[in-house]
Structures are given as structure tokens and as C-alpha cells.
Amino acid sequence: MPENINVEISMRLPNVTVRSPQEATRVIVNADVRFTKRIEVPVLPRTGDTLELSIRGGFRVPVTVKRVDWHDEKGIFVVACHYGKRSVPSDVYASLKVDPDWFAKPLL
């Protein structure tokens, strides 16, 4: 039985609109941030594949693979993904921000 492959997920999220009865509506812009996590996959994903990733709190998020590149310095494949839906629910975003398995990586 072949071993799983370690990859680093680099996920781009759409902007998040936070609505609250106590505060004015605000928009969190995610254009310059990628959320990263290392996972094991049975086969290397291809561009266009759909994956389902987990976030603590019981959330499963769909992503679409945009590209897969080998990263020499890290010694790992980096799988660039986009969130699979048009918008991110604020409770999913809040769980993602506090999940210790996910890291918010600013793009210069």
C-alpha cells in the first residue's frame, strides 16, 4: 500500500462580510492573506480537483485546486486553492482564525 503524500495547502478566501445587530456591517478583505495547513493526501491533487478540508469546530470547507508546485526550500508540494463557494460564513471564518492547525500568511 503506497504511503500518503505530505502537502502544504495555501488557501485563498473571498472577503468576509460580518453583520451584527450591535455593530455596523464590516468587510474583512482577504486578498493579501493565504491560510496554510499541512495535510496528508493519498495522491497529489491536480489543477481543477475539489478537496474538502477540515477546520476545528466541525466545519468542512470545499476548495478548488488552482495549481500545485514543488517548493525546494520547504521540501514539499504546495497546493494553491481557492475557497469553493462565493462567500465564507462568519462562523466558519471565526473558527479558521482560531484553529491552531491553520496559519494566516500575509502576502507582502
Buried (B, 14 or more C-beta within 10 A) or exposed (E): EEEEBEBBBBBBBBEBEEEEEEEEEEEBEBEEBBBBBEBEBEEEBEEEBEBEBBBEEEBEBEBBBBEBEEEEEEEBBBBBBBBBBEEBEBEBBBBBEEBEEBEEEEEE
